[in-house]
Amino acid sequence: MTLKPMPRKSGPLQSSHPEQHSHAQQSHSSQQQPDTARPARRSLLYGIAFLSFFDRFAASPMLVLMSVQEGTSLSAIATMIAAYGIAYGLGQPIWGILGERQGRRRALLVALSGTTLTGLATILAPTLPMMVAARTAMGLCVGGLYPLLLTLIADTTPTAQRGQAISDLQASSALGTTVATLVAGAIATATNWRVVVAFTCLAAAGFFLVLHRQRPAESSHITNQNVQPLPFLASFRIALAPRPLALYALGFVEGGLLLGTLTYLAPAIETLGVAPQLAGSLTAGYGIAVIAGSQLNKTLMRQLPRLPIMIAGALILAVAYFIAGLRLSVPTVIIASVLVGLSNALLHSGLQSWATEVAPAARSTTVAFFACSVFLGAGVLTSLAAPAIAANRYTVVFLVTAIAALLLTFALTIAASRFHRRQHEESL
């Protein structure tokens, strides 16, 4: 699933996870052997990323169908989806701590097994309260998948290649988003919404078996500077230092502007008389743009530093919402959704790479806190914008988001410049 360790002149590698210690003492010649199984291992990572975002975004197209099929109110189903999202976001630090103490592979196995069991409980739940509880627990488990994958990528990829690997991981998650948007509603209409959850359940079980059969040494060793597992308080102290906190603040704002406002693009089209099913398909350009933009990002990273690429992504985000806010129409919202997807590929992937570097001694905890800040930002902005949306003032929300994206560009420039300057000074 992961890359072989890069040989170091200073001596044998020491693993950052308990399950890696035996492999860390392998000979230098053994470390230099080609990793012929690398594509299969990376494919496993990308498959899990697809699954995590498929499950997360499958509920929105099924919202009304779930209400009808369960014979309950739309508000009850919305409450269940909200509970899933809250557990998804707030559970991130738990997985960060588990990944720090038990190793990324072991934590990923726990998350996959939890996804399988909670998915099965959701499918079999006989009452609405039990269904809400099971789906909330499922959100907690599914929420741990992507941050652990991101940390594994950072652990097992040389710094020079890390950004491109993260772009591929992001493309897989965007593909999951797009497929969920396009097919989840159709599957639920033809069968039942629980069939969609069953897909997540079966896929998670399959990924668990594949990962479990791999030897720990093949799945969890690291390629660059290694550190021993940190005590609980030490991990928190490092992850909550000033520089990581600045990154979390940027992630909170970016999550609100990018993902929070994105929630209202499809409803904006519906106010123009477009059917809900078609509105979801029209805004699926977001996911397609993320996939295409991730490949563009890989090309740009070979020629440009990370900061100008992130700045371009923030400016594209501002342009996207200015277009939708100045004149609300079906074409402008479609263009905006595509540009937001492109911004995600350029801006968010850069911030994710930054999150893996800002505190490498507590990488799993830091990445988890970053992911939590992004999800919380999305939730907070979605809530703050709700009154304006209820008053049908979509253009105001889009224009305010565009202005805030311009401010984010300036903050990002200052914070990233200082980070890279200090990083350079510390490396001298």
Secondary structure, 3 states (H helix, E strand, C coil): CCCCCCCCCCCCCCCCCHHHHHHHCCCHHHHCCCCCCHHHHHHHHHHHHHHHHHHHHHCHHHHHHHHHHHCCCHHHHHHHHHHHHHHHHHCHHHHHHHHHHHCHHHHHHHHHHHHHHHHHHHHHCCCHHHHHHHHHHHHHHHHCHHHHHHHHHHHHCCHHHHHHHHHHHHHHHHHHHHHHHHHHHHHHHHCCHHHHHHHHHHHHHHHHHHHHHCCHHHHCCCCCCCCCCCCHHHHHHHHCCHHHHHHHHHHHHHHHHHHHHHCCHHHHHHCCCCCHHHHHHHCCHHHHHHHHHHHHHHHHHCCCCHHHHHHHHHHHHHHHHHHHHHCCCHHHHHHHHHHHHHHHHHHHHHHHHHHHHCCHHHHHHHHHHHHHHHHHHHHHHHHHHHHHHHCCCHHHHHHHHHHHHHHHHHHHHHHHHHHHHHHHHHHC
